[in-house]
Amino acid sequence: MMRCELAENMNLKMNPKTTLSISLILLLTFFSLHGCYTNRLLNEVEITPEQQQPSSTLDFASIKDISKRKQAFFDALRPQIEEENKRLSALRSYIQQHDMSKPSGQLRQLAAQYRIKTDTQHLKQALLEKVDAIPQSLVLAQAAIESAWGTSRFATQGNNLFGQWCFSPGCGIIPAQRPAGAHHEVKQFDSPAQSIQSYMLNLNSHPAYATLRKNRLTLRNSNEAPNGCFLAEGLIDYSERKEQYIASLKQLIRVNSLEDRLSPYCKKPPTPIVSANLEEIPASPQPSEKE
């Protein structure tokens, strides 16, 4: 009440030019803040202090009890996977709220990042098919296989949990058994969170994983929960092991109860599958971003 009385007693008469200036300043401030928030969604992963420590500092190899090692590995990665999926969910909301007839600079940047042409007729639909979460079960299973449960050289020295390659000299770790004439390296990351973000972008954008994204869209359109086993069927080109690799992923998901064991997508195949061991394994040759 006192604020209202004070305003009435002052009896201010604002100059039209002053009013216009203030309005412009407020408008520019709004768009500036909006742009900062969008750039944060596009470029950053929120990392808590607990997540800043690389997986190597946990020294998974020193945990001799296999069940405890597996549990420690899952516990270390789960919050980071959830954080990245939250970021993707926020990006989806941003996309859904915008008119695509005249996409903003931020949306153009996002489209380029996900390998989508901005003149695509149904840009919003194309973005929403690619900017989406990856089931935690699949992320954990691939990280376990590709990093030998966090004990591989690429995991301990470069925080690379998924065997992703890069192609610029000095961008990563040179594989010990790299063929003569090959130029790829196994990419180094500052943290496991960066590795997870890069891995999800790879699955969400690379043409080789179109089937994975199609399976995810099928589940979404039928109001089914995301299922790591079903999406794993779109990873035929992630490893030279092809179908055997997919079967190993499903087995790891099923054995460790990362999905409902009764799920038809995770059912046990008629032929036995060779389990991924806990020794160091080389990165699986795979389509990946050329950094």
Secondary structure, DSSP 8 states (H G I E B T S, - for coil): -HHHHHHHHHT----HHHHHHHHHHHHHHHHHHHHHHHHHHHH-----GGGGS-GGGG-GGG--SHHHHHHHHHHHHHHHHHHHHHHHHHHHHHHHTS-SSS--HHHHHHHHHTT--TT-TTHHHHHHHHS----HHHHHHHHHHHTTTTTSHHHHHH--SS--EE-STTSEE--TT--TT---EEE--SSHHHHHHHHHHHHHH-GGGHHHHHHHHHHHHTT----HHHHHTT-TTTSTTTHHHHHHHHHHHHHTTSS-TT-GGG---SS------SS------------
